[in-house]
């Protein structure tokens, strides 16, 4: 659940986009864009269903494991090798922690107590966190009035979603804080990736596949230490976790790379602004989650602020 080519993603574990020449696509890019938006928008619903039967760490583990298997299958078909070098794998270990292990676990824990729609909206704050962090950590990202205005507008949107004028009544503070921390973890990870892995040779699929393998190992250790093995494997929660990784990571990343190559990173990154809309719609219509007026209004304000933070000088 993240957009490539910038250090300001939303929910996803990708590295820099490929620089290969675009190939003729069999399916129009607009259709693939819509499918990608739906897949990532439904991720929060799938997390919610998965936590009905599995511990949050186990949901995160199943997600990265199925995603890693999907990408490794792609590498096997393409006959592409995994990255080499201890230094590269060391950086990938940290990237896996920041972009997969921590945010996936936090979102799973958050959705134990907050609606999937709220988690999707919290995910949309990643560009806001990313802009704030990049002003400090990345010298090429200069502050502008418009970007500062976007940061303030986004903060106002978060307060609107949470119903600040009502004293945040009806909102689980812990769950919301965990979701916001998960969103913060993405830009932190992206800044690290940009500083350490931007020039590493290898395809994005190989790098991301290796990253997910390392995240799988991390979550295997954590799950073994802090959770007990599930007594059963209910159908729908199990399918939700598998789909979360295989579709939301494997298939979606392939579609994302194709979009970046075909229409450029700026257009491809616009998928970020459709994710909370779809997540909210899915939560209300399928899970029966309640929707108050301040939720869609606040989400729109958050997205407007995030859009302003992405503007750059020509």
PEWOCOR-V868043 format. One record per helix or strand of 3 or more residues. SS is the DSSP state (h for helix, s for strand). FROM is the first residue (numbers start at 1). TO is the last residue. If there is no record, write none. Layout:
[[SS/FROM/TO] [SS/FROM/TO]]
//
This chain:
[[h/29/41] [h/43/50] [h/56/78] [h/86/110] [h/116/123] [h/126/137] [h/145/162] [h/164/166] [h/173/196] [h/204/226] [h/235/263] [h/265/269] [h/272/285] [h/293/309]]
//
